[in-house]
Amino acid sequence: MDRDSELDFRDFVLVAYQRLTRTAYLLCGDRYEAEDLVQTALARAALAWHRLDAAPDAYVRKILVNVFRSSRSRRWRQEIPVQAVPDRGLADAASMMDDRDVLRRALAELPPRQRAAVVLRFYEDLSEQQAAAVLGCSVGTVKSLTSRGLQRLRRDLPAEKTHAQPAEVDR
């Protein structure tokens, strides 16, 4: 990588790292795994940086989704140990965090492709065409994955949460 490309890549990372990490978190549901996914995606993007056009966001996002999907096909689902079971009698001030947690857990139950489609369409606010390009599938497949993912979220989320205003996810 020449000096100019290296500086361009460094600037891209400084601007995009936090956004990519949030997207990765929504995909995998674990902060540390999200950071690993972003690091892997950025390492792969660095290798191809000299071939990228002026707008590498879509390319890096596609790498991120592919890294996430491949990590799911290799890894077995395991329980995540916690030191203490959280008390469910929280005050209203914490209800927003509860809503986010409920949504994160519901997202984590979706199959990886459905989760990726829902996150790309509604968190990343990509069009169906853009999401299809990232996922490497047709627009119809994105529509189908998104529809099935939303249907499952509606089924799995508590009834009072589906009729209330959606909780805003930290950005």
LUMTIDO-118669 format. One record per residue: residue number from 1; x, y, z of N, C-alpha, C, O in turn. Coordinates in pm, whole numbers, plus 50000, padded with zeros to 5 digits. Layout:
  pos     nu     nv     nw    cau    cav    caw     cu     cv     cw     ou     ov     ow
  NUM      X      Y      Z      X      Y      Z      X      Y      Z      X      Y      Z
...
END
This chain:
  pos     nu     nv     nw    cau    cav    caw     cu     cv     cw     ou     ov     ow
    1  50086  49883  50000  50000  50000  50000  50090  50123  50000  50176  50136  50087
    2  50070  50213  49903  50152  50333  49899  50107  50433  50006  50004  50414  50070
    3  50184  50536  50024  50160  50633  50132  50022  50699  50123  49953  50712  50223
    4  49982  50741  50001  49851  50806  49984  49737  50710  50014  49640  50747  50080
    5  49749  50587  49967  49645  50486  49995  49637  50458  50143  49528  50441  50199
    6  49752  50452  50208  49754  50426  50352  49684  50538  50428  49609  50513  50522
    7  49709  50662  50387  49643  50776  50453  49492  50774  50425  49413  50802  50515
    8  49453  50741  50302  49311  50732  50269  49243  50624  50353  49133  50644  50404
    9  49309  50509  50366  49253  50400  50445  49241  50441  50592  49139  50414  50656
   10  49343  50504  50644  49341  50549  50784  49225  50646  50806  49154  50637  50906
   11  49206  50741  50712  49095  50836  50724  48961  50765  50720  48870  50798  50797
   12  48948  50666  50631  48825  50590  50622  48796  50520  50755  48684  50525  50805
   13  48897  50456  50812  48879  50383  50937  48836  50478  51048  48746  50446  51127
   14  48897  50594  51056  48862  50691  51160  48716  50734  51148  48648  50755  51249
   15  48668  50749  51026  48531  50794  51004  48431  50679  51021  48324  50700  51078
   16  48464  50561  50973  48366  50453  50962  48369  50352  51077  48275  50274  51091
   17  48472  50350  51159  48488  50243  51258  48370  50232  51353  48317  50123  51374
   18  48327  50342  51409  48219  50337  51507  48088  50290  51442  48016  50209  51500
   19  48057  50339  51323  47936  50298  51252  47942  50150  51218  47843  50079  51235
   20  48056  50103  51170  48070  49961  51138  48057  49874  51263  47997  49766  51259
   21  48112  49921  51373  48104  49845  51498  47960  49835  51546  47918  49729  51594
   22  47884  49941  51534  47743  49937  51573  47664  49839  51485  47582  49762  51534
   23  47691  49844  51356  47624  49751  51265  47661  49608  51300  47575  49520  51305
   24  47789  49584  51324  47834  49449  51361  47769  49405  51492  47733  49288  51506
   25  47755  49495  51587  47691  49462  51714  47546  49418  51692  47499  49321  51752
   26  47475  49490  51606  47337  49452  51578  47330  49317  51508  47234  49243  51526
   27  47431  49285  51430  47433  49155  51364  47460  49041  51461  47393  48938  51457
   28  47559  49060  51550  47602  48947  51634  47555  48955  51778  47544  48852  51845
   29  47526  49076  51829  47474  49089  51965  47579  49088  52074  47544  49083  52192
   30  47707  49092  52039  47812  49091  52139  47916  49197  52102  47967  49198  51990
   31  47946  49285  52197  48037  49396  52170  48175  49350  52126  48232  49405  52031
   32  48228  49251  52193  48364  49206  52163  48369  49131  52030  48464  49146  51954
   33  48268  49052  52004  48262  48984  51875  48244  49086  51762  48301  49070  51654
   34  48164  49191  51787  48144  49296  51687  48276  49363  51652  48305  49389  51535
   35  48357  49391  51755  48487  49453  51729  48577  49359  51649  48650  49404  51560
   36  48571  49230  51678  48648  49132  51601  48602  49127  51456  48684  49122  51364
   37  48471  49129  51436  48418  49127  51300  48464  49249  51220  48503  49237  51104
   38  48460  49366  51283  48502  49489  51215  48652  49484  51185  48695  49522  51076
   39  48731  49437  51280  48876  49427  51257  48906  49335  51139  48989  49366  51055
   40  48838  49222  51133  48858  49128  51023  48816  49191  50891  48887  49179  50791
   41  48700  49257  50890  48652  49322  50768  48748  49430  50722  48777  49442  50602
   42  48798  49510  50815  48892  49617  50777  49025  49561  50730  49088  49616  50639
   43  49069  49452  50790  49194  49389  50745  49179  49339  50601  49270  49354  50520
   44  49065  49280  50571  49041  49233  50434  49029  49350  50337  49077  49343  50224
   45  48964  49457  50382  48950  49576  50297  49086  49641  50271  49110  49692  50161
   46  49174  49639  50369  49307  49699  50351  49384  49629  50240  49458  49693  50165
   47  49366  49498  50228  49435  49423  50124  49389  49463  49984  49467  49456  49888
   48  49264  49503  49972  49210  49539  49841  49192  49690  49824  49132  49735  49727
   49  49244  49768  49917  49218  49912  49919  49260  49980  49790  49189  50070  49743
   50  49369  49942  49732  49419  50007  49610  49326  49984  49491  49334  50057  49392
   51  49238  49884  49498  49145  49855  49388  49009  49920  49406  48927  49918  49314
   52  48983  49978  49522  48851  50033  49552  48832  50170  49490  48929  50244  49469
   53  48707  50203  49461  48676  50335  49407  48670  50437  49521  48713  50408  49633
   54  48618  50554  49493  48617  50662  49591  48519  50639  49706  48530  50705  49810
   55  48424  50546  49691  48324  50522  49796  48332  50376  49842  48258  50292  49792
   56  48420  50345  49935  48439  50206  49976  48339  50154  50078  48346  50038  50117
   57  48245  50237  50123  48150  50196  50227  48077  50067  50194  48071  49976  50276
   58  48023  50060  50075  47945  49941  50037  48033  49817  50034  47990  49709  50075
   59  48155  49832  49986  48246  49717  49979  48280  49667  50119  48276  49546  50144
   60  48312  49757  50209  48348  49718  50346  48226  49662  50419  48239  49566  50496
   61  48109  49720  50397  47987  49668  50459  47960  49526  50411  47919  49440  50490
   62  47982  49501  50282  47960  49366  50229  48059  49268  50291  48022  49155  50325
   63  48184  49309  50307  48283  49224  50374  48237  49194  50516  48244  49079  50561
   64  48189  49296  50588  48144  49280  50726  48031  49177  50735  48034  49089  50820
   65  47932  49189  50648  47821  49095  50650  47869  48954  50617  47825  48857  50679
   66  47959  48942  50520  48011  48810  50484  48093  48749  50597  48084  48628  50622
   67  48171  48829  50666  48249  48780  50781  48153  48732  50890  48175  48627  50951
   68  48047  48810  50915  47947  48770  51015  47883  48637  50975  47873  48545  51057
   69  47838  48626  50850  47771  48504  50806  47863  48384  50814  47820  48276  50856
   70  47988  48400  50775  48080  48285  50781  48111  48249  50926  48134  48131  50956
   71  48113  48347  51015  48139  48316  51156  48023  48235  51215  48045  48153  51304
   72  47903  48257  51166  47786  48185  51215  47784  48041  51164  47737  47952  51233
   73  47834  48019  51046  47831  47883  50993  47939  47797  51057  47929  47674  51056
   74  48043  47858  51112  48151  47784  51175  48129  47762  51323  48175  47661  51378
   75  48060  47853  51389  48051  47852  51534  47923  47787  51583  47816  47809  51525
   76  47932  47708  51685  47812  47651  51745  47751  47754  51838  47821  47836  51896
   77  47623  47747  51850  47553  47840  51941  47576  47795  52084  47557  47679  52119
   78  47618  47889  52164  47646  47855  52302  47580  47956  52394  47546  48067  52353
   79  47563  47918  52516  47509  48009  52614  47616  48108  52653  47735  48076  52652
   80  47574  48227  52688  47668  48329  52732  47657  48339  52884  47553  48380  52935
   81  47761  48301  52955  47754  48305  53102  47753  48449  53155  47817  48537  53098
   82  47680  48470  53263  47678  48599  53330  47705  48576  53477  47679  48468  53530
   83  47757  48678  53544  47789  48664  53685  47664  48661  53771  47657  48587  53870
   84  47564  48742  53733  47442  48749  53813  47323  48763  53719  47332  48828  53615
   85  47212  48702  53756  47090  48715  53677  47033  48854  53705  47016  48890  53821
   86  47004  48932  53600  46954  49068  53623  46816  49068  53686  46733  48983  53657
   87  46794  49165  53774  46665  49184  53838  46570  49245  53736  46604  49345  53673
   88  46453  49188  53719  46358  49237  53619  46270  49349  53671  46192  49405  53592
   89  46277  49386  53797  46196  49493  53852  46263  49628  53835  46290  49696  53934
   90  46292  49668  53713  46363  49794  53688  46266  49911  53680  46149  49895  53645
   91  46316  50027  53712  46235  50148  53706  46216  50190  53561  46284  50140  53471
   92  46122  50281  53537  46093  50328  53402  46215  50390  53334  46226  50384  53211
   93  46304  50448  53410  46422  50509  53349  46506  50405  53275  46578  50439  53180
   94  46497  50282  53318  46574  50175  53253  46494  50102  53146  46546  50011  53081
   95  46369  50140  53127  46286  50065  53032  46337  50077  52889  46320  49984  52810
   96  46399  50189  52855  46454  50202  52720  46566  50100  52699  46578  50041  52591
   97  46647  50081  52802  46752  49980  52791  46692  49841  52780  46743  49756  52706
   98  46583  49818  52852  46514  49689  52843  46462  49667  52701  46476  49558  52645
   99  46402  49772  52643  46351  49760  52507  46462  49726  52409  46445  49640  52322
  100  46576  49791  52423  46690  49763  52336  46737  49620  52354  46771  49551  52258
  101  46740  49576  52479  46785  49441  52507  46688  49338  52449  46730  49238  52392
  102  46559  49364  52463  46458  49274  52408  46474  49267  52256  46469  49159  52197
  103  46492  49382  52193  46510  49386  52048  46639  49315  52007  46639  49239  51910
  104  46747  49338  52080  46875  49273  52049  46862  49122  52061  46912  49048  51976
  105  46795  49076  52166  46776  48932  52184  46688  48873  52074  46715  48763  52024
  106  46584  48946  52036  46496  48897  51928  46574  48892  51796  46559  48797  51719
  107  46656  48994  51770  46741  48992  51649  46835  48872  51652  46858  48809  51549
  108  46890  48842  51769  46986  48732  51781  46922  48597  51751  46993  48503  51715
  109  46790  48587  51764  46722  48462  51736  46694  48441  51587  46662  48330  51545
  110  46707  48548  51508  46684  48533  51364  46801  48459  51299  46914  48470  51346
  111  46774  48385  51193  46884  48325  51118  46975  48436  51063  46928  48547  51038
  112  47103  48409  51045  47198  48514  51005  47157  48594  50881  47173  48716  50881
  113  47106  48530  50777  47070  48605  50656  46950  48696  50682  46947  48809  50632
  114  46851  48649  50757  46736  48734  50790  46781  48852  50876  46740  48966  50854
  115  46865  48822  50975  46916  48928  51064  46992  49032  50983  46973  49152  51002
  116  47077  48986  50893  47155  49079  50810  47062  49165  50725  47085  49285  50712
  117  46960  49106  50666  46866  49181  50582  46792  49286  50664  46779  49401  50621
  118  46744  49249  50781  46670  49343  50866  46762  49456  50913  46723  49573  50910
  119  46882  49423  50955  46976  49527  51002  47013  49620  50887  47014  49742  50905
  120  47044  49565  50771  47082  49650  50657  46967  49739  50613  46988  49856  50580
  121  46845  49687  50611  46731  49765  50564  46685  49871  50666  46654  49984  50628
  122  46682  49834  50795  46621  49924  50891  46718  49995  50983  46685  50101  51037
  123  46836  49943  51003  46935  50014  51083  47027  50095  50992  47049  50214  51013
  124  47080  50029  50891  47168  50098  50796  47088  50183  50697  47146  50266  50626
  125  46956  50162  50690  46867  50237  50603  46906  50224  50456  46900  50320  50380
  126  46945  50102  50417  46979  50077  50279  46852  50044  50200  46755  49992  50254
  127  46855  50076  50073  46743  50037  49986  46749  49885  49965  46848  49820  50000
  128  46644  49831  49908  46645  49688  49879  46756  49652  49782  46820  49548  49796
  129  46780  49740  49684  46886  49715  49587  47024  49717  49654  47107  49631  49626
  130  47047  49813  49742  47175  49821  49812  47195  49701  49903  47304  49644  49908
  131  47092  49662  49974  47101  49545  50062  47128  49419  49980  47206  49333  50021
  132  47064  49409  49864  47087  49293  49777  47233  49288  49732  47292  49180  49725
  133  47290  49404  49702  47430  49407  49660  47522  49364  49774  47617  49289  49752
  134  47493  49408  49896  47575  49371  50011  47562  49221  50040  47662  49154  50068
  135  47440  49170  50033  47417  49029  50064  47451  48936  49948  47460  48815  49966
  136  47469  48993  49829  47501  48911  49713  47384  48825  49668  47401  48708  49635
  137  47264  48884  49668  47145  48810  49629  47054  48903  49551  47089  49019  49528
  138  46938  48854  49510  46844  48935  49434  46762  49025  49527  46756  49003  49648
  139  46699  49126  49468  46611  49215  49544  46495  49135  49602  46452  49160  49714
  140  46443  49039  49525  46334  48955  49574  46373  48876  49698  46292  48857  49788
  141  46498  48829  49700  46546  48756  49817  46553  48848  49938  46518  48808  50049
  142  46599  48972  49917  46605  49069  50027  46464  49095  50080  46442  49099  50201
  143  46368  49111  49989  46230  49134  50031  46179  49015  50113  46116  49034  50217
  144  46207  48895  50065  46162  48775  50135  46228  48761  50271  46161  48734  50371
  145  46361  48780  50276  46433  48769  50403  46383  48874  50503  46363  48844  50620
  146  46364  48996  50454  46317  49105  50541  46176  49076  50591  46147  49094  50709
  147  46090  49032  50502  45952  49003  50541  45946  48892  50645  45877  48904  50746
  148  46020  48784  50621  46019  48673  50717  46083  48715  50849  46037  48674  50956
  149  46189  48796  50842  46253  48843  50965  46162  48930  51047  46153  48914  51169
  150  46093  49024  50982  46000  49111  51053  45882  49032  51109  45836  49058  51221
  151  45834  48936  51032  45724  48852  51080  45765  48777  51206  45687  48767  51301
  152  45885  48724  51206  45932  48649  51323  45954  48743  51441  45924  48707  51555
  153  46007  48864  51416  46025  48961  51525  45891  48997  51586  45877  49004  51708
  154  45792  49020  51501  45658  49053  51553  45602  48939  51637  45536  48962  51739
  155  45628  48816  51594  45578  48700  51667  45652  48683  51800  45591  48650  51901
  156  45783  48706  51799  45865  48678  51917  45868  48791  52019  45888  48766  52138
  157  45847  48915  51976  45850  49026  52070  45721  49028  52152  45615  48992  52101
  158  45731  49068  52278  45609  49078  52360  45508  49171  52294  45545  49268  52229
  159  45380  49141  52311  45273  49214  52243  45278  49364  52272  45256  49445  52181
  160  45306  49403  52396  45306  49546  52428  45421  49618  52362  45413  49738  52339
  161  45529  49548  52330  45644  49610  52265  45618  49633  52117  45671  49727  52059
  162  45538  49549  52054  45516  49561  51910  45421  49675  51877  45422  49725  51764
  163  45337  49718  51973  45244  49826  51946  45297  49960  51995  45242  50064  51959
  164  45400  49958  52075  45458  50082  52126  45555  50139  52023  45586  50074  51923
  165  45601  50258  52048  45701  50319  51962  45827  50235  51967  45864  50187  52075
  166  45894  50214  51853  46016  50133  51856  46125  50203  51936  46141  50324  51927
  167  46199  50126  52012  46309  50183  52090  46420  50220  51994  46453  50144  51903
  168  46477  50336  52014  46588  50379  51928  46713  50308  51971  46747  50306  52089
  169  46782  50251  51875  46907  50180  51902  47018  50282  51907  47020  50376  51827
  170  47111  50267  51999  47225  50358  52007  47294  50363  51872  47320  50260  51810
  171  47322  50481  51828  47395  50497  51701  47528  50558  51724  47603  50579  51630
END
